[in-house]
Amino acid sequence: MRRVRMGLLAAVCVLPLTGMPALAGPQQGPVFQDGEAQPVFDPAQAVREDLFVTAPVDSDRDGQDDVVHVQVVRPAETTQGLRVPVVYQASPYFSGGNDVPNHNVDTELHVPEQPGNRTIRTAGGDERVAAAADISWAYEEYLLARGYAVVYGESLGTGLSTGCPTTGAENETTGAKSVVDWLNSRAPGHDASGAPVEAAWATGKVGMMGVSYNGTLPNAVASTGVEGLEAIVPIGAISNWYDYYRSDGAVVAPGGYQGEDADVLAKYVHTRADREPCRTVLDRLTADQDRITGDYSPFWDERNYLDEVDKVHAAVLSVHGLNDWNVKTRQAAQWYAALREHDVPHKIWWHQSGHTDPLRLREQEWLRTLNRWFTRYLYDVPNGVEGEPRATVQREDGSWADEAEWPAPDAREVTLRPTPGGPERGGLTAARVPGRVSEGLRDDAGQLAEDLAAAPSSPNRLAYFGAPLAAPARVSGTVRAELALTFDRPAANVTALLVDQAPDGAVTVVTRGWADPQNRHAIDRTSPIEPGKNYSINVVMQPDDYVFAPGHRLGIVVLSSDHDFTLRPKPGAGLELDLSRTRFQLPIAGSVE
């Protein structure tokens, strides 16, 4: 979740916005047309200022409240009495990152890891000047032109902010929230000389927005219910950090960053000049994250924003890639479902790309959607967005569809069961499998899941496919594999894949999920596995929205370790699947008959 070695977060990317209307010249106030703020302010005349906001937390334990370094960029008209709303981006990435090796994942399960020496190297050296470089953003000019101030806040323990980075803990939320409080005259701010600074130019209405970690902080701050935060736009964002680094008890990785964990990310973003005060805090992360059992714990509960979703009142425009294996789709789907349940104003965009900003994909329509969202909730212009379709979904062919809600309202749960032949390619049926039939596999973490799924036969996985589809079948929501498994040793990974087999035989992995069978009763409790005994193990796959084309076959593949995501023990663990007690639950719009 870092970087421009890009994990969870690309820090700042500056892209030209094409198609911007010509400026209409200086105005006394904002102008709205067709429910959208118009570009009537000159971004070139914007005022930029640096300041520090005091947060009511002492995460570096130096006896003083932490301070957040803030940059404000606001229309020049605000110096003449105009008050404007704010779009605020909080980030731990504005000052770069450090060289921090990931954990070793080629290790046996539930055996304490012996990490090597980890060196911390600040990207720009340890010497920092008091004056920060200008922070920028792809959206800055667009927003300034339409009468919004743009505010940047460096997350605690990063850049010129004090405090410690903690990968999503309460202190980071408090630090980011303090800027919203300052914009509403509830928190003190000062300049580099210590002189007080107030946001007299601000209306008090704030929107937060960002990608990845920069989109996660809006979720975190919204979960506090802070007054003045009226809208958030989380893009590729986390709602529960446990689900970023764990999956039902299994230790898993963000896609492309095998071995990363909460401590690695915190050390990566720890870019404040004096890092000594945070060493104890960061060392504690390594112990408390628990890479041994993978159990949910108070450490992870502190980083679960779903716990506080009942406090959210900010209108949420969520954006996520259906092929994002860094911040996986569960993060957006579970947040969105909780918002719906609590009647929070909500809308979701699903696109077919990975961990990216929709500005790169559908610029003009995205900017129109964003403009209308902020116009409605930051300027209180009644443009009707709350009555528009709640979901926008990009299909596999690149087309886009607006829908009433997500998951697809016409999706219904379908139960399929495996039929014998899994070491090669067994079948899938809606009928019950008579008698007791068992099939086995041997774990080999050295093989890629994609290769195992595509292989016509393998001793290292079990594969089951339905008949060729007569009509399109859409999976919209969460697929669950309810597996009856026997193990020949007391620890093993369990992985399940949903796959698409084309008429030419090519197999594509659609979505996947992982579980630790020792957490079969609860994610916060490890229960021993007795070799030779059959257990019911549920694997919840990452939510998806995918259309299987006519002539294609829907398939489920069961394996043990997933090379790119799970820990990778030595090959050999044996798993036996009881087909008669196994079933797969799929949310289907259409038919799989």
C-alpha positions in Angstrom: 0.0 0.0 0.0 2.5 2.5 -0.9 4.6 4.2 -3.4 5.5 5.2 -6.5 6.8 1.8 -6.4 3.0 1.9 -6.4 1.3 -0.3 -3.8 -1.7 0.7 -2.0 -1.0 4.2 -2.9 0.4 6.3 -5.5 1.1 9.5 -3.6 0.7 12.4 -5.9 0.2 12.1 -9.6 -0.2 15.2 -11.7 -2.1 14.7 -14.9 -3.4 17.3 -17.4 -7.1 17.7 -17.4 -8.2 18.0 -21.0 -11.3 19.7 -22.2 -11.5 22.3 -19.5 -13.7 25.3 -20.5 -12.0 28.6 -20.8 -12.0 30.8 -17.7 -14.7 33.4 -17.7 -12.7 35.9 -15.7 -12.8 36.9 -12.1 -16.2 36.6 -10.4 -17.6 37.7 -7.1 -18.8 34.1 -6.4 -19.4 30.7 -7.8 -21.6 30.1 -10.8 -23.7 27.0 -11.4 -25.2 25.6 -14.6 -27.1 22.4 -15.0 -26.3 21.5 -11.5 -22.6 21.8 -11.9 -20.1 24.5 -10.6 -18.6 26.4 -13.5 -14.9 27.3 -14.1 -15.1 31.0 -13.3 -12.1 31.4 -11.0 -8.5 31.7 -12.2 -6.3 29.0 -10.7 -3.2 30.9 -11.7 -4.1 33.6 -9.1 -4.7 31.2 -6.3 -3.2 31.9 -2.8 -1.0 29.2 -1.3 0.0 29.0 2.4 1.7 26.6 4.8 0.5 26.1 8.4 0.4 23.5 11.2 -2.8 22.2 12.9 -2.7 20.9 16.4 -4.3 17.4 16.8 -5.5 16.2 20.3 -3.2 13.2 20.4 0.4 12.5 21.4 1.3 9.4 19.3 5.1 10.0 19.5 4.8 10.3 23.3 6.9 13.4 23.6 4.5 15.1 26.0 3.1 17.5 23.3 0.1 17.2 21.0 1.0 16.1 17.5 0.8 18.7 14.7 -0.3 18.2 11.1 1.5 20.0 8.3 -1.1 21.6 6.0 -1.0 23.4 2.7 -3.9 25.5 1.6 -4.5 26.5 -2.0 -7.5 28.8 -2.4 -9.1 31.2 -4.9 -7.7 34.7 -4.8 -11.2 36.0 -4.2 -11.1 34.6 -0.7 -8.7 37.4 0.3 -11.5 39.8 -0.5 -14.1 38.2 1.7 -15.4 35.3 -0.4 -15.9 32.1 1.6 -15.6 28.8 -0.2 -15.9 25.1 0.6 -12.9 22.8 0.7 -11.8 19.6 -1.0 -9.2 18.1 1.3 -6.7 15.3 0.6 -4.9 13.8 3.5 -1.9 11.5 2.7 1.2 9.8 4.2 2.9 10.0 0.7 3.5 13.7 0.1 7.1 13.3 1.3 8.0 10.1 -0.4 8.9 6.8 1.3 11.7 4.6 2.7 13.4 1.4 1.5 11.8 -1.3 3.7 12.1 -5.0 2.8 8.9 -7.1 3.1 8.5 -10.1 5.4 9.6 -13.5 4.2 6.6 -15.5 3.0 8.4 -18.8 2.2 7.7 -20.1 5.7 5.8 -22.9 7.4 2.4 -21.9 8.7 2.1 -20.8 12.3 5.8 -20.8 12.9 7.2 -17.4 14.2 9.2 -15.7 11.5 12.8 -14.7 12.0 12.9 -11.3 10.1 16.2 -10.1 8.9 17.7 -6.6 9.6 15.4 -3.9 8.1 17.1 -0.7 7.1 15.2 2.5 6.9 16.4 5.0 4.3 14.6 8.3 3.7 14.1 9.0 0.0 15.3 12.6 0.3 17.9 12.1 3.1 17.4 13.0 6.7 17.9 16.8 6.4 14.7 18.7 6.0 14.1 22.3 5.5 11.4 24.2 7.3 9.7 25.3 4.1 7.9 22.4 2.3 7.8 22.1 -1.4 4.5 22.8 -3.0 2.1 19.8 -3.0 0.1 19.3 -6.1 -2.7 17.1 -7.4 -4.3 16.2 -10.7 -7.6 17.8 -9.6 -6.2 21.0 -8.1 -6.7 23.3 -11.1 -10.1 21.8 -11.9 -11.4 22.4 -8.4 -9.9 25.8 -7.9 -11.5 27.0 -11.1 -14.9 26.0 -9.8 -14.7 27.8 -6.5 -13.3 25.2 -4.1 -10.2 25.6 -2.0 -7.8 22.6 -2.1 -6.2 21.6 1.2 -3.5 19.0 1.7 -2.6 17.4 5.0 0.5 15.3 5.7 -0.5 12.3 7.8 1.1 12.0 11.3 4.7 10.9 11.3 5.2 11.9 7.6 6.9 15.0 6.1 6.7 18.0 8.3 4.0 16.5 10.6 4.9 15.2 14.0 3.5 12.1 15.6 3.9 8.5 14.4 2.5 6.5 11.4 0.5 3.5 12.6 -1.2 2.1 9.4 -4.7 3.2 10.1 -4.9 3.4 13.9 -6.9 6.0 15.7 -4.1 8.5 16.0 -4.0 8.8 12.2 -7.7 9.3 12.0 -7.5 12.0 14.7 -4.7 13.8 12.9 -6.6 13.9 9.6 -9.8 14.9 11.4 -8.1 17.8 13.1 -7.8 19.6 9.8 -11.6 19.4 9.3 -11.9 20.8 12.8 -9.5 23.7 12.0 -11.6 24.5 8.9 -14.5 24.8 11.3 -12.7 26.9 14.0 -12.6 24.0 16.4 -8.8 23.3 16.3 -5.9 25.7 16.5 -3.5 26.4 13.6 -0.3 28.3 13.4 2.3 29.3 10.9 6.0 28.5 11.0 6.7 31.4 13.3 4.0 30.2 15.7 1.5 32.9 14.9 -2.2 31.8 14.9 -3.8 31.0 11.6 -7.5 30.8 11.1 -9.6 29.6 8.2 -11.9 32.6 8.0 -12.2 32.1 4.3 -13.8 28.7 4.6 -17.6 28.0 4.7 -16.9 25.0 7.0 -18.2 22.5 4.4 -15.5 20.0 3.6 -15.2 17.1 1.1 -12.4 14.5 1.3 -11.0 12.6 -1.6 -8.1 10.5 -2.7 -6.8 7.2 -4.0 -5.7 4.2 -1.9 -4.3 5.3 1.5 -5.4 8.8 0.5 -8.9 7.4 -0.1 -8.8 5.3 3.1 -8.3 8.4 5.4 -11.6 9.9 4.2 -13.4 6.7 5.2 -11.6 6.9 8.6 -12.5 10.5 9.2 -16.1 10.0 8.1 -16.4 7.2 10.6 -15.9 9.8 13.4 -19.0 11.7 12.4 -17.1 14.9 12.5 -19.2 18.0 11.9 -18.5 19.8 8.6 -17.4 16.7 6.6 -20.2 16.7 4.1 -18.9 14.4 1.3 -16.1 11.9 0.7 -14.9 10.3 -2.5 -12.8 7.2 -1.5 -11.1 5.7 -4.6 -9.5 2.2 -4.2 -9.8 2.7 -0.5 -9.7 0.5 2.6 -12.6 0.1 5.0 -11.1 -2.6 7.2 -7.3 -3.0 7.5 -7.7 -6.6 8.6 -9.1 -7.5 5.2 -6.1 -5.8 3.5 -3.5 -8.0 5.2 -5.6 -11.0 6.3 -8.4 -13.1 5.0 -10.5 -15.2 7.5 -7.4 -16.0 9.6 -5.0 -16.4 6.7 -2.1 -14.1 6.3 -2.4 -12.6 2.8 -0.7 -9.9 0.8 -1.8 -7.0 -1.3 -1.4 -8.0 -4.9 2.1 -7.4 -6.1 3.5 -6.9 -2.6 4.0 -10.4 -1.1 5.2 -10.1 2.5 4.1 -6.5 3.1 2.2 -5.9 6.4 1.1 -3.1 8.6 4.6 -2.6 10.1 6.3 -2.5 6.7 3.9 0.2 5.4 4.2 2.3 8.5 8.0 2.2 8.2 7.7 3.1 4.5 5.8 6.3 5.2 7.8 7.3 8.3 9.4 10.3 6.7 9.4 12.9 9.5 13.0 14.3 10.0 13.4 13.1 13.6 12.3 9.4 13.5 13.8 8.3 16.9 10.6 9.0 18.9 8.6 6.5 16.8 10.9 3.5 16.9 9.1 1.9 19.9 5.7 2.6 18.3 6.8 1.0 15.0 8.4 -2.0 16.7 5.1 -2.6 18.6 3.3 -2.8 15.2 5.4 -5.8 14.3 4.4 -7.7 17.4 0.8 -6.7 17.5 -0.1 -7.4 13.9 0.5 -11.1 14.5 1.7 -12.9 11.4 1.7 -16.2 13.3 -2.0 -16.9 13.8 -3.6 -14.3 11.6 -6.3 -13.8 14.1 -8.5 -10.7 14.3 -7.6 -8.8 17.5 -7.9 -5.4 19.2 -5.0 -4.3 17.0 -7.1 -4.9 13.9 -10.4 -3.8 15.5 -8.9 -0.3 16.0 -8.4 -0.2 12.2 -11.9 -1.4 11.3 -13.9 1.6 10.2 -17.0 -0.6 9.7 -17.3 -0.6 13.5 -18.2 3.1 13.3 -20.2 3.3 10.1 -23.3 4.3 12.1 -21.6 7.7 12.7 -21.1 8.4 9.0 -23.2 11.2 7.6 -21.0 12.4 4.8 -22.4 11.5 1.3 -20.1 8.8 -0.1 -19.2 8.5 -3.8 -17.1 5.3 -3.8 -14.9 4.2 -6.8 -13.2 0.8 -7.1 -11.6 -1.4 -9.8 -13.1 -4.8 -10.3 -9.6 -6.0 -11.0 -7.9 -4.3 -8.1 -5.9 -7.0 -6.3 -4.0 -4.4 -4.2 -6.9 -3.0 -2.3 -9.3 -5.8 -3.0 -13.0 -5.4 -3.9 -14.2 -6.5 -0.5 -13.1 -3.2 0.9 -15.5 -1.2 -1.3 -18.3 -3.7 -1.3 -18.6 -4.1 2.5 -18.3 -0.3 3.1 -21.0 0.3 0.5 -23.3 -2.3 1.9 -22.9 -0.8 5.4 -23.6 2.7 4.1 -26.8 1.4 2.4 -27.9 -0.2 5.6 -27.5 3.0 7.5 -29.2 5.2 4.9 -26.1 7.3 4.1 -26.3 9.0 0.7 -24.2 6.8 -1.5 -23.2 6.0 -5.1 -20.6 3.6 -6.5 -18.5 3.4 -9.6 -17.0 0.0 -10.6 -14.5 0.0 -13.4 -12.6 -2.8 -15.1 -9.1 -1.6 -14.3 -7.0 -2.2 -11.2 -5.7 0.2 -8.5 -6.2 3.4 -10.3 -8.0 6.8 -10.5 -11.0 6.9 -12.8 -9.6 10.1 -14.2 -7.3 7.9 -16.3 -10.2 5.9 -17.6 -13.2 8.1 -18.4 -12.1 11.6 -17.8 -15.1 13.8 -18.8 -17.9 11.7 -17.5 -16.0 11.1 -14.2 -15.3 14.9 -13.8 -19.0 15.6 -14.4 -20.0 13.0 -11.8 -17.5 14.4 -9.3 -18.6 18.0 -10.0 -22.2 17.2 -9.4 -21.4 15.4 -6.2 -19.5 18.2 -4.7 -21.9 20.8 -6.0 -24.8 19.1 -4.3 -23.1 18.4 -1.0 -20.6 21.2 -0.6 -22.5 24.0 -2.2 -26.0 22.7 -1.4 -27.2 23.2 -4.9 -30.3 20.9 -5.4 -29.2 19.1 -8.6 -30.9 15.8 -8.0 -27.9 13.5 -7.7 -29.6 11.7 -4.8 -32.3 10.6 -7.2 -30.0 9.3 -9.9 -28.9 5.6 -10.4 -26.7 4.6 -7.5 -24.4 2.3 -9.5 -22.2 2.8 -12.5 -20.5 -0.4 -13.8 -18.0 -0.8 -16.6 -18.5 -4.0 -18.5 -15.8 -6.3 -19.9 -16.1 -4.8 -23.3 -15.3 -1.3 -21.9 -18.9 -0.1 -22.1 -20.6 1.6 -19.1 -24.0 1.1 -17.6 -25.9 3.1 -15.0 -28.0 0.9 -12.7 -30.4 1.4 -9.9 -28.2 -0.2 -7.2 -25.4 -2.7 -6.6 -25.2 -5.6 -6.4 -27.6 -6.1 -9.4 -31.1 -6.1 -7.9 -32.1 -9.1 -10.1 -29.2 -11.3 -8.9 -30.4 -14.4 -7.1 -28.4 -16.9 -5.1 -27.7 -20.1 -7.0 -26.3 -23.3 -5.4 -24.0 -25.5 -7.5 -22.3 -28.7 -6.4 -19.2 -30.5 -7.7 -19.3 -33.8 -9.5 -16.4 -36.3 -9.7 -13.3 -35.6 -11.9 -11.7 -32.7 -10.0 -8.0 -33.8 -10.5 -8.7 -33.3 -14.3 -12.0 -31.4 -14.8 -15.1 -32.4 -12.9 -18.6 -31.0 -13.3 -20.9 -28.6 -11.6 -24.6 -29.3 -11.1 -27.5 -27.8 -9.3 -28.5 -31.4 -8.2 -27.3 -33.1 -5.1 -24.4 -35.5 -5.5 -25.5 -39.0 -4.4 -23.3 -41.1 -2.1 -20.0 -40.0 -0.7 -17.3 -39.2 -3.1 -13.9 -37.7 -2.1 -11.1 -36.3 -4.2 -7.7 -35.1 -3.0 -4.9 -32.6 -3.8 -1.4 -31.9 -2.7 -0.3 -28.4 -1.9 2.5 -26.8 -4.0 2.9 -23.1 -3.2 5.5 -22.9 -5.9 2.9 -23.1 -8.6 0.8 -20.1 -9.7 -2.9 -20.4 -9.1 -3.6 -19.2 -12.7 -1.4 -22.1 -14.1 -3.2 -24.6 -11.9 -6.6 -23.4 -13.0 -5.6 -23.6 -16.7 -4.0 -27.0 -16.5 -6.1 -29.9 -18.0 -5.1 -32.0 -15.0 -3.0 -31.5 -11.8 -2.5 -33.3 -8.5 -2.2 -29.8 -6.9 -5.8 -28.6 -7.4 -9.4 -29.7 -8.0 -11.4 -28.1 -10.8 -15.1 -28.3 -11.5 -16.9 -26.7 -14.6 -20.5 -26.3 -15.6 -21.9 -26.9 -19.1 -21.4 -24.3 -21.8 -23.8 -21.4 -21.1 -26.8 -20.9 -23.5 -27.1 -17.3 -22.5 -25.1 -14.6 -20.6 -24.8 -15.2 -16.8 -23.8 -12.3 -14.6 -22.2 -12.8 -11.2 -22.9 -9.7 -9.1 -21.8 -9.8 -5.5 -20.0 -12.3 -3.4 -19.3 -16.0 -4.3 -18.9 -18.4 -1.4 -17.4 -21.9 -1.4 -18.6 -24.2 1.4 -16.0 -26.9 1.4 -16.0 -30.2 3.3 -12.3 -30.8 3.8 -10.0 -33.3 5.5 -6.3 -32.4 6.2 -3.3 -34.7 6.7 -1.5 -32.1 8.9 -2.6 -29.5 11.5 -2.1 -26.5 9.3 -2.8 -25.6 5.7 -4.0 -22.8 3.5 -7.3 -23.1 1.7 -7.9 -21.1 -1.6 -10.9 -21.1 -3.9 -11.2 -19.5 -7.4 -14.1 -18.6 -9.6 -12.9 -19.1 -13.2 -14.2 -18.6 -16.8 -13.4 -21.2 -19.4 -13.7 -19.9 -23.0 -14.8 -22.2 -25.9 -11.1 -22.5 -27.0 -10.2 -23.9 -23.6 -8.5 -20.8 -22.2 -9.2 -20.3 -18.4 -9.3 -16.9 -16.7 -9.4 -16.3 -13.0 -12.4 -14.1 -12.2 -12.1 -13.8 -8.4 -10.7 -15.7 -5.5 -10.7 -16.1 -1.7 -8.6 -17.5 1.1 -9.1 -19.0 4.5 -7.2 -20.5 7.4 -9.1 -23.7 8.5 -7.9 -23.0 12.0 -10.2 -20.0 12.0 -13.3 -22.0 10.9 -15.3 -21.0 14.0 -14.3 -17.3 14.2 -11.7 -15.0 12.7 -10.5 -14.0 16.2 -9.9 -17.5 17.5 -7.6 -20.3 16.4 -9.0 -23.8 16.7 -6.6 -26.7 16.2 -7.1 -29.0 13.2 -7.0 -32.8 13.8 -5.6 -34.6 10.8 -8.0 -37.1 9.3 -11.1 -35.4 10.6 -13.5 -33.7 8.1 -14.3 -30.0 8.6 -16.6 -27.5 7.0 -14.5 -24.6 5.7 -16.1 -21.6 4.2 -14.1 -19.5 1.7 -15.5 -16.1 0.9 -14.3 -14.8 -2.4 -13.7 -11.2 -3.3 -16.9 -9.5 -4.5 -17.2 -9.1 -8.2 -19.4 -8.1 -11.2 -18.7 -10.3 -14.2 -20.6 -11.5 -17.2 -19.9 -15.1 -18.5 -20.6 -15.0 -22.2 -22.7 -17.7 -24.0 -20.6 -20.7 -24.8 -18.3 -20.2 -21.8 -18.2 -22.4 -18.8 -18.3 -21.2 -15.2 -15.8 -23.1 -13.0 -14.6 -23.4 -9.4 -11.1 -24.4 -8.6 -10.0 -25.5 -5.1 -6.3 -25.4 -4.1 -4.3 -24.9 -0.9 -1.6 -22.2 -1.1 -1.9 -19.3 -3.5 1.7 -18.3 -4.5 1.0 -14.6 -5.1 -1.1 -14.0 -1.9 -0.7 -16.5 0.9 2.2 -17.7 3.0 4.1 -20.4 1.1 4.9 -23.5 3.2 7.0 -26.4 1.7 5.0 -28.6 -0.7 3.2 -31.7 0.4 0.2 -30.9 2.6 -2.7 -33.1 1.6 -6.4 -32.0 1.4 -9.3 -34.2 0.6 -12.7 -32.7 -0.5 -15.9 -34.5 0.2 -18.0 -33.6 -2.9 -21.3 -34.7 -1.3 -21.0 -32.1 1.4 -19.5 -29.3 -0.7 -21.4 -26.6 -2.4 -20.8 -23.2 -4.0 -23.2 -20.2 -3.6 -23.2 -17.7 -6.4 -25.2 -14.5 -6.9 -26.4 -14.9 -10.5 -28.4 -12.6 -12.7 -29.5 -14.8 -15.6 -29.2 -18.6 -15.7 -26.3 -21.1 -15.5 -28.4 -24.0 -16.8 
